[in-house]
């Protein structure tokens, strides 16, 4: 397991290596259950998460030609407080489609279960977190709502601290960000052609359609995944 040096409430994450054996699903289920239990989340929510992650891990093992397989867990606050659970594999050709369906149907029931128990789902290209040299692949994820759970403590992050966290998170994923700070100007991270401004409350950067993207400092992992998609 990998934990970075800051808690989930400050943009941290948990990451677990999953085996390329039939035990993949049960280990993912156990790991998520432990993390959610440590967060003192409600038992029904833990059970929903355990069932959904088991289906995602089984789906990755079935379709990805080979490992590594990884389980990632973090918190987001936008669009609402959620726990994000992702399973990484190396297959970018098979992108699952999440659609509502019949839970009693014989075929395609796995992802239907994930959709039924989740507040949101998705998939996107990304890079591994636990390998010495990051490997291209995809993440398939679901989110569990936390709005009715006990609130996480709200950390105080300065722009400098938030910029340092983003620099570290991008560097360990095999990217090469540069920290730019003007004495009388904003803190900026340069990543290829992108410029990410770090304010007292948010990360700001431009999308491929020239739309300004804006996420809170506490949603660091969502920021990192979005940036990886843009530059990779």
N, C-alpha and C positions, 0 to 999 in steps of 0.2 A: 504494500500500500504506500502511496505517496500523499503526504499532506504538505502544502506550501506553508510559509511562515506567517500567515495571517488567517484569521477565522473566516467562516462562511459569511458572517455578517459584514465583513470588510472586503468581500470579493474573493475569498479563498475557495478552495475546492478539495475534494478527496478523489483519489484515483487508485484503482485496483487493477492488477493484471488478471486476466481470465484465461483459463486453460483451453487448449484446442481439443477437448475431450467431452464426452457426454455430461461431465460434471460442471460444465461451463454455466449452465442455467442455475443450478443449485448454489454455486459459489456466488454468482451475481446476486441472487436472492438473499443469501445470508449476509453479504457485505452491506447491501442497502438496508436490510433490517437492522443491523447493528448501528449504522450511522443515524437512521431515523429514530431509533430508540434512544440513542445518546442525546438527540435533540428534543427528547420528550414529546414527540409528536403523537397524536391520537392513534390508538391501536387500529381502528378501521382504515385510517390513511396508510399506515404501515403495511397492512395486508394488501391494500390496493396496489401500492408501489411494488411490493414483492412479486405479486402476480404479473404485473406489467413488465417488470425488468426481466423476469424469467422468460417471457415471450420474446423480448428483444434479443436476449442472449442466444436463445435457441435459433432465432431467425438468422443472426449473424453467423453462427456456426454452420448452418445449413447452406448459406449462399456464398460466404466469403471463401475463396480457395484455400487460404492458409492464414495463420495468425501474423502478427499479434492481435489479440482481442483485449480491449480495455473497458473498464466501467468508470465513468466520471460522474461526480455529484457536486452541484453547487446551488446557491440561492440567487434568485433575481427579484427585483422589486417592480419592474416594468414589464408588462402592463399592470400587473398586480403581484403581491408577494407569492412566489412560487418556488418549489424545489425542483430543479432541473436534473434529470437522470439521463445520461447518454451512454450508449454502447458504441465503441469504436471498432471498425474492422477495416481491412485493406481493399475491399471490393467497391470501386466507384461505378461499376457498370450496372449493378443491381440496386436501384433506388426504390425502396418500398413505398407504396402508396397507402396512406391512411384514409380509409373511408368507413363510414358507419355500415354495419351489416348485422346479420343474424347471428347471435352468439351460439345458437344451436346448430348452425350449418357445419358440415363436415370439412369444407375447404375454406382456407383463408381466415380461419377463426382467430389465429394468433394476434394479428395486428388489429382485428376488430376488438379483441379484449383490451388491447392497449388504448385504443380510442375511447372505449366505453369508460375506462377507469381514470382517464387523464383530462386535465383542463386544456392541454394543448399538446401537439405532436409535430414532428418534422424530421427532416434529414438534410445534411449539407456536407460538402467536401471539407476536409480538415487535415490535421496532422496529428500523429500520435503524441502522447504526453510522457510515456514511461520508457521509451527506447533511447539508448545512448545517442542515436542519430534519428531525429524525427522522420517517420514514415508517412507518405501520403495515404489517405484513405477517406472514409466517410464516418460521420456520427449520425446515429439514429437515436432520437430522443423523445422523451415525454416530460410533461411538467405536472406537478401536483400542487393544487392551490393551498396556500398557507394563510389565507385571509382570516380564517376562523380559529387559527392556532395562536398560542402564546407568541407575542412579538419577539423578534430577535433584537438585541440591543443595537442602537444606532451608533456606529462608530463616527469619530471625527477624523476626517482625512483632509490633509492639506494638499494643495495642488502639487507640491514637490513630492510628497509621499505617494500620491496617486500616480504621478508620472514615473516614479521609481518602480512601483509595482507593475505598471504596464510595460516598461522596458524589460524587466526581468521575465515577465510572462511571455513576451514575444521572443526574447532571445533564446529561452530554453526550448522553444518550438522551432528553432532553426532559422529564424528571421534575423534581420540586422537593423534594428531601429536606432535612431540617433536622437539624443536629447538636446533640444535647443531652448535656451532660456535667455531672454533679453532682460536687462536690469529693470527696465521700466515697462516691459511688455508681458505678454502671456507666456506660460510654459507650453512648449510645443514638442511633440514627438514626430520625427520624420521617418516614414516607412515607405521605401521606394518613392513613388510619386505622391503618396498620401501625406497630409499634414493633420495630425490629431492635436487639437487644442485642449488643454487641461485647465478647467476653471475650478472655482471653489466647490462646485457641486456636480459638474458633468464633464464627460468626454465629448468633444464635438469633432466631426470630420465629414467629408463629402462622399456621397455615394456615386456609383457609376452614372446615375441619371442627374447628377449635380444637386441632388437633394441633400440638405444638411442633416446628418444623423446625430442624435443626441441621446446619450444614456448616462444614468447616474454613476458616480464614482464607485458605488458599492456593487454595481453590476459588471465588474471587471471581466469576468469570464465570458459573458455575452459579447462584450466589446472585443475581446481577443478572438473569439470564434468568427465574428463578423469581419474583422480585419483580415484574418487568414483567408476567408472566402474571397475577399477582394484582390489580394495580391498573389494567390495561388491558383 
